[in-house]
Every structure is written in C-alpha cells, then in structure tokens.
Amino acid sequence: MMCESIKTNIPSLLVEEISPNDRVEILRHMEGCRQCRNEMEELEKTWELMDQWKIEEPSASMKSRLMAVAREEIEAVHVTWWSTLRRSFIFRTVLGALGLSMIIYFIFPYDKAIELCETSIFNGGLLAFFPKGLIYFVLGLLYGMIPVSISGICFSKRVEDNPMFKGLGAGAIFATFLVPFFILRCPEFAFGLIFMMALGIIIGSLSGGLATLWVLSRVRMMES
C-alpha cells in the first residue's frame, strides 16, 4: 500500500474498524516507513488529549438565555408579514377604532345626528347662535376623535418608541377609511355640510390619536 492510502486508513486502524488483512499490511508498511509511523503516533496523541478534555455543563441561566435567543431567531425567520402587521400598534388601533365607529354609527347614525341638529338645535336654544358649519364640524370631530382615542388607550401598552408618531399615523389611517364611508352614507345632504363634517372627522381622528398617545406617554414618564 502507498503512503497516502496508509494515512487514509490510520483512523480506521486506531478504532479497529479495518479488516485483518489490511491491518497486517498497514503495520508491515509502518515498520519501514517512519513518516507513516509518526503520522499514527501524532493522531494517537491527539485522540488521547481529546479524551482528557472535559466539557463543562452550562449553568441554568446560560441555558435560559440561549433558549431565549434561539426562540427569537426562530420567530424572526418564520414570522410572516401578516403576523408582524397584526402585532403592530397602528393596525390594532385602527381596527379597534373602526369597530367602535361602526358601533357608534349603528347607535347614532350620521343622518339621524344631522336631522337632530336641523330639527332641534338650530330651531332654538343657545347653540342656534353658533355658525351652522361649526356645529357640524364639532359633530364630525366627535365621530373621529372618540373611537380612535378609546382604541389608542386600549392598545397603548404595546407602544415603546415614537408613541406620538404612531398615534398620528393611526389617526390618519382611521380617517382614510371613515371619511369615504361617511360620505357614502350621507349623499342627500348639502356639500357644505358634508365637507364640514368630513373635515371634523379628519381633524378629530388625527388629534385623537396624537393627543391620546402624548398624554399617556407623559403619564408614564411621571410614574417612572
């Protein structure tokens, strides 16, 4: 056997996983080949050192940290864009605000609110002295502000960075959905009335999301 073949079979020789004929041939070769004999001696020493090497058992805290890191890595790989979106503050706030807005609409529809203003408020009382457009603007302000503020309070615990920016974003997205729905539900009313209420909804949504997160962030700063 040539030296290269001998060196390849040395590990098998040491673990006794070689045929008797090959073993005899390899040992006979090593009697006259100092280089192959040195190769086997070095490998034997290396294996002896590896047998003496003791691997320390990691502590419980180390295992816990490693498991936590492993879980985070697995979640980062397998989390889909939909799962990430569902966990975001803006998505939850907008979805909650839309749900609350629909509840408010079914209890107190836009057209009923407008009819109430036309028949009751403007026919007498203190509010009759205010501009008509201002009354409808305030009405739209309430329709926009109340749902997004309540929803923002419910989901604000998950906001850790840029709370006011996220509150403003949630209000803007909420208004983007709510204003078209409002316009489609009130096609029979005058354009000026629709415009003032839609403007109120937009301003109310933006200010509701922004103000809610600003106030809550200040309260948390005072508590900490």
Salt bridges, closest charged atoms under 4 A:
GLU57 OE2 - LYS63 NZ 3.02
GLU118 OE2 - LYS132 NZ 3.10
ASP161 OD1 - LYS166 NZ 3.05
